[in-house]
Amino acid sequence: MMSPLSDVKKSLPFLIASVLMAVPALRAAEPDVVRVGTFKFVSAAPAYYMGVLAPKYNLKLDYQFFTKGADIIPAVVAGQVDVATTAVDAAVAARSAGIPIYVVAGYAKGGLRVVGRPELNIASVRDLKGKKVGVARGGAQEAVLYALLDEAGLSYSNNSGKDVQIITMAYTDINQAMMRKDIDAACQPEPQASQSIRLGFGKEIIKPYQTMIGEPIRTLLFTEDLYHKRPDVARRLMECFVEATKFLLENPEPAEKFVREVVFKNQLSHEDYFDSIGNMKWSYDATPAEIDATALAMKKFGLAKIEGNVKGQDFVKTDLLIEAKKKFGVK
């Protein structure tokens, strides 16, 4: 009778041949494609750096670029985007409208300033009375501005006749409007706010983090389809996000080089970069309480049609984030 060892020896050539045949197939495995909607802000750098690390996770990130986070949501609805970087207000509005998204992480905090023309000597929010204030519609900056004005007891409208006249325009147009003196002040994200100060046509009035919203966060969204139907891809993508964020936080000089040269194509100065970083920080976390604070502000100031009672606990899913942070030793 043939011994078990003889059986192994006899089958060994077949096993070796099977492994050798499988290796090329493994090497040739196509990466999983994930479509990412994002925009060009310093805060969004983790989303960009994920593209550098993606091959390590057998992922290929297909980027689609938008003017602001709220503009990404229609692409989610159309099935064109799997992952999005947005401010909380866009996430709340999307979920309220029944769009199947989850908040899976918070990739940045802060990143806003209220700035005014230096010659006007605007020293506080109350000094905005009688002024024209520019802001981009749809985003943390709009909710925060209205919260500031409300808490200062100032009325506001897009028309004249109120304490403050709100002038809505694109981010990229606000600084030009300040330079032309078409507006007196603005609530701007980074790096535009820092650039206005650096170039001398803007002066900081306040970093607006003391309102009911607190320090605004930026959220990383996964579609429900990605989260539920492609769980392994979602897991790898989250690990990629955590590693990208960890790299940027722990490597200041390479982070600056990446943001200035890759994200901004050498159109952002060293000074503007550091001013921006000084007013925001990359992060990992998003909590239901942070979502709820913004949702409450949106309802109060009529920033979106919020159907029903939108609660962060219903669509904040951080299980993948928690596991990825453990893997990389992130607290």
C-alpha positions in Angstrom: 0.0 0.0 0.0 1.3 3.5 -0.9 2.2 5.7 2.1 0.7 9.1 2.6 4.2 10.6 1.9 4.3 8.8 -1.4 0.9 10.3 -2.3 2.2 13.8 -1.5 5.4 13.2 -3.6 3.3 11.9 -6.5 1.0 14.9 -6.5 3.7 17.5 -5.9 4.4 18.1 -9.6 0.8 18.8 -10.2 0.6 21.2 -7.2 3.6 23.1 -8.3 2.3 23.4 -11.9 -1.1 24.6 -10.5 0.6 27.3 -8.4 2.9 28.4 -11.3 -0.2 28.7 -13.6 -2.0 30.7 -11.0 0.8 33.3 -10.4 0.4 35.1 -13.8 -3.3 35.2 -13.3 -2.9 36.8 -9.9 -0.4 39.3 -11.2 -2.8 40.2 -14.1 -5.8 40.8 -11.7 -7.4 44.0 -12.7 -7.6 46.6 -10.0 -11.1 47.6 -8.7 -12.2 50.9 -10.1 -13.7 53.4 -7.6 -15.1 56.7 -8.9 -14.2 59.6 -6.6 -15.8 63.0 -6.6 -13.8 65.8 -5.0 -12.6 69.4 -5.4 -9.4 71.5 -5.2 -9.0 72.6 -1.6 -6.1 72.1 0.8 -8.5 70.2 3.0 -9.2 67.7 0.3 -5.6 66.6 0.0 -6.2 63.1 1.6 -8.5 62.3 -1.3 -5.8 63.2 -3.8 -3.1 61.3 -1.9 -5.3 58.2 -1.9 -4.7 58.0 -5.6 -0.9 57.7 -5.0 -1.5 54.7 -2.6 -4.3 53.1 -4.6 -2.2 50.5 -6.5 -1.0 49.1 -3.1 -4.6 48.2 -2.4 -5.3 47.0 -5.9 -7.5 50.0 -6.5 -7.8 52.4 -9.4 -9.3 55.8 -8.5 -11.2 57.6 -11.2 -11.3 61.2 -10.2 -14.1 63.6 -11.1 -13.5 67.2 -10.0 -16.3 69.6 -8.9 -16.4 73.3 -7.9 -17.8 72.5 -4.4 -19.0 69.5 -2.4 -22.7 70.1 -3.0 -22.2 69.8 -6.8 -21.0 66.2 -6.3 -24.3 65.0 -5.0 -26.1 65.1 -8.4 -23.3 62.9 -9.7 -24.0 60.4 -6.9 -27.7 60.4 -7.8 -26.8 59.7 -11.4 -24.7 56.8 -10.4 -21.4 58.5 -11.6 -19.6 58.6 -8.3 -19.0 56.0 -5.6 -17.1 58.2 -3.1 -17.4 61.9 -2.4 -15.7 64.5 -0.3 -18.2 67.1 0.9 -19.1 69.4 3.7 -21.7 68.2 6.2 -24.5 70.2 4.8 -24.3 68.4 1.4 -24.3 65.0 3.2 -27.4 66.1 5.3 -29.3 67.4 2.3 -28.5 64.3 0.3 -29.6 61.9 3.1 -32.8 64.0 3.7 -33.6 63.6 0.0 -33.3 59.9 0.2 -30.0 59.6 -1.6 -28.3 56.4 -0.4 -25.1 57.6 1.1 -23.2 57.0 4.3 -20.8 59.3 6.2 -17.8 57.0 6.8 -15.1 59.5 8.0 -14.3 63.1 8.5 -11.3 64.1 6.5 -10.7 67.7 7.7 -11.8 70.2 10.3 -11.9 74.0 10.2 -10.6 75.8 7.1 -12.8 78.9 7.2 -12.3 82.6 7.9 -14.4 85.7 7.7 -12.3 88.4 6.1 -12.9 92.0 5.3 -11.3 94.8 3.3 -8.6 96.3 5.5 -9.5 99.9 5.0 -12.9 99.3 6.4 -11.5 98.4 9.8 -14.1 95.6 10.4 -13.2 94.3 13.9 -16.1 92.0 14.7 -19.2 90.3 13.2 -21.4 93.2 14.5 -19.3 95.6 12.4 -20.7 93.8 9.3 -23.9 95.8 9.7 -24.5 97.9 6.6 -22.0 95.8 4.6 -22.1 93.5 1.6 -20.7 90.0 2.4 -19.8 87.5 -0.2 -20.2 83.7 0.2 -20.4 80.7 -2.0 -23.8 79.0 -1.9 -23.8 75.4 -0.7 -21.1 74.5 1.8 -20.0 74.9 5.4 -19.1 78.6 4.8 -22.7 79.5 4.1 -24.2 77.8 7.2 -21.4 79.2 9.4 -21.9 82.8 8.1 -25.6 82.7 8.8 -25.1 81.3 12.3 -22.5 84.1 13.0 -24.9 86.8 11.8 -27.9 85.3 13.7 -25.9 85.1 16.9 -24.8 88.7 16.5 -28.4 89.8 16.1 -28.0 90.9 12.5 -30.6 90.4 9.8 -29.5 89.4 6.4 -30.8 88.9 2.8 -29.7 88.7 -0.8 -31.5 92.0 -1.3 -30.9 95.4 0.3 -33.0 96.5 3.3 -31.5 94.2 5.9 -28.5 94.7 8.2 -26.3 92.7 5.9 -26.6 92.1 2.2 -25.5 88.6 1.2 -23.8 88.4 -2.2 -23.6 84.8 -3.4 -21.0 83.8 -6.0 -18.4 81.1 -6.8 -15.4 80.7 -4.5 -13.1 81.7 -7.3 -15.0 85.0 -7.9 -15.1 86.2 -4.3 -11.5 87.4 -4.0 -11.8 89.2 -7.3 -14.9 90.9 -6.0 -13.1 92.0 -2.8 -10.2 93.4 -4.9 -12.7 95.4 -7.0 -14.4 96.5 -3.8 -17.7 95.1 -5.0 -18.1 93.4 -1.6 -16.9 94.5 1.8 -16.2 91.1 3.4 -16.5 87.4 2.8 -16.8 84.0 4.5 -14.2 82.0 2.6 -12.5 78.6 2.8 -8.8 77.9 2.6 -6.7 78.7 0.7 -8.7 81.6 -0.7 -9.1 83.2 2.7 -5.4 83.1 3.4 -4.6 84.3 -0.1 -6.7 87.4 0.4 -4.8 88.2 3.6 -1.4 87.5 2.0 -2.1 89.7 -1.0 -3.3 92.6 1.2 -6.9 93.0 0.1 -8.3 91.0 3.0 -7.9 91.1 6.8 -9.1 88.4 9.2 -12.2 89.3 11.2 -12.8 86.0 12.8 -12.2 82.2 12.6 -15.8 81.3 12.8 -15.8 78.2 15.1 -17.8 79.4 18.1 -21.3 79.1 16.6 -23.9 76.3 17.1 -22.1 74.4 14.4 -18.7 74.4 16.1 -15.6 73.7 14.1 -17.0 72.5 10.7 -15.9 69.1 9.4 -15.6 67.8 5.9 -17.0 64.3 5.3 -16.0 61.3 3.3 -19.1 59.7 1.8 -19.5 56.1 0.5 -22.6 55.2 -1.5 -24.7 52.4 0.1 -24.0 50.3 -3.0 -20.2 50.5 -2.4 -20.6 49.9 1.3 -23.0 46.9 1.1 -22.3 45.3 -2.3 -18.5 45.8 -2.5 -17.5 45.4 1.1 -13.9 44.3 0.4 -13.4 47.2 -1.9 -14.9 49.5 0.7 -12.5 48.1 3.3 -9.5 48.5 1.2 -10.5 52.0 0.3 -10.9 53.0 3.9 -7.5 51.6 4.7 -6.1 53.6 1.8 -7.8 56.8 3.2 -6.4 56.3 6.7 -2.9 55.6 5.4 -3.1 58.7 3.1 -4.2 60.9 6.0 -1.6 59.5 8.4 1.1 60.2 5.8 0.1 63.8 5.3 -0.1 64.4 9.1 3.2 62.8 9.9 5.3 64.1 7.0 4.9 67.9 6.8 7.5 68.6 4.1 6.4 65.9 1.6 2.8 66.9 2.4 3.5 70.5 1.4 5.3 69.4 -1.7 2.4 67.1 -2.7 -0.3 69.7 -2.1 1.5 72.6 -3.8 2.9 70.7 -6.8 0.3 68.0 -7.4 -3.0 69.3 -6.1 -2.4 73.0 -7.0 0.0 72.6 -9.9 2.5 75.1 -8.3 -0.2 77.8 -8.1 -0.1 77.9 -4.3 2.7 79.6 -2.5 4.6 78.3 0.5 3.2 81.1 2.6 -0.4 80.5 1.5 0.0 76.8 2.2 1.2 77.3 5.7 -1.5 79.9 6.5 -4.1 77.4 5.3 -2.7 74.5 7.3 -2.6 76.8 10.3 -6.4 77.2 10.0 -7.4 73.6 9.3 -6.3 70.1 10.1 -6.7 66.8 8.4 -8.5 64.3 10.5 -10.3 61.0 10.4 -13.4 61.2 12.5 -17.0 62.2 12.0 -19.6 61.8 14.8 -23.4 61.8 14.7 -23.4 64.9 17.0 -21.4 66.9 14.5 -23.8 65.9 11.8 -26.8 66.8 13.9 -25.4 70.3 14.8 -25.2 71.2 11.1 -28.6 69.7 10.3 -30.1 71.8 13.0 -28.5 74.9 11.6 -29.6 74.1 8.1 -33.2 73.8 9.3 -33.0 77.0 11.2 -31.6 79.1 8.4 -33.5 77.4 5.5 -30.4 76.3 3.7 -32.0 73.1 2.3 -35.4 71.4 2.3 -34.9 68.9 5.1 -37.5 66.2 5.0 -38.3 64.7 8.4 -35.9 64.5 11.3 -32.4 63.7 9.8 -30.3 62.1 12.5 -26.6 61.5 12.2 -26.9 58.1 13.9 -28.9 56.8 11.0 -26.2 57.3 8.3 -22.9 57.7 10.1 -21.1 54.3 9.6 -17.6 54.3 11.1 -17.0 50.6 11.5 -14.6 50.4 8.6 -12.8 53.5 9.8 -12.4 52.1 13.3 -10.8 48.9 11.9 -8.5 50.8 9.6 -7.3 53.1 12.4 -6.5 50.0 14.5 -4.5 48.6 11.6 -2.3 51.7 11.3 -2.1 52.4 15.0 -4.1 55.6 14.8 -6.0 56.8 17.9 
